[in-house]
Amino acid sequence: MSSPFEHRHRSAARLEGIELILARRESTAAFMAEAFGILTAVPGVCLSTLGPGSTSMLNGVANAFLDRAPMIALSGQIGTT
């Protein structure tokens, strides 16, 4: 079941012509982005949080680099103050 937060993001992405696919783990997202890049020749994009999320995404990013797959990996954190 999707949350209202997820629904807002999906709706905003659709307005811009972006298909948003949520992955349960960052490593899975990175491998999905790599596969998308290989199959379509359009860079796949994956997002993660800083810290453990970025570390988890690293294997997929390294694999994409070695396969020369077009991929964009973004990692960041939003302050909560």
N, C-alpha and C positions, 0 to 999 in steps of 0.2 A: 504494500500500500504506500503510495507516495504522500509526502508531507506537503503542506501549503507552501513551504519554503522551496521545495523542489519544483512544484508546479509553476511558481513565479519565474524561476530561472529557465525552465523549459519554454515557457511562453515568450519570455524576452529573447531567448536564443532563436526561436522560430521566426520572430519578427525580423531578425537580421539574416535569416537564411542559414542558420547554424543548427546542425543536429547535435543535441546534447545526449550523450549516453553515459549514464553513471555506472562506475565500476565499484565493486566492494573493496578492492585493495588497489593501492597505487601501482604495485608491480603489474597487476593485471591491466590497468589503464595504460601503462607504458607499452606493454606488448600489443594491446589493441591498437594504439596509435601507430606503432610500427607496422602492423599488418595493414592498416588502412593506407599508410604511405606507400607500401610496396604494391598493393593492389590497384591503387588509383593514381599514383605518381603525384598526389597532392599531399602536402605535409599533414600528418595526423598530429593532434594536439592532446597533451595530457597535463593535468593539473594536480598539484599536491600541496600539503602544508609543509612548513619548515620542520626540520628535525627528522623524526622517524619516517615521516611520509616521503621526504626527499631521498632518504637512504633506501627505502623500499623501492622507489622508482628507478634507482640507479642501474639495476641489472637490465631492465628494458631499454633504458637510454643507451647503455653500452652496447647492447645487442643491435640496436638500430644504427649506431655509429659504425659498428663492424660490418653490418649488411649494407651500409650506405643508403639507408632508407630515409626519406624526407620526414622529419619529425620535429615538433616544437614541444619542449618540456618547460613548464612554468611552475615555479614554486614560490610560495609567499605566505605571509601571516598578516592578519589584520589585528590591529590593537583593539583592546576591549576597555579602554579607559573612558 
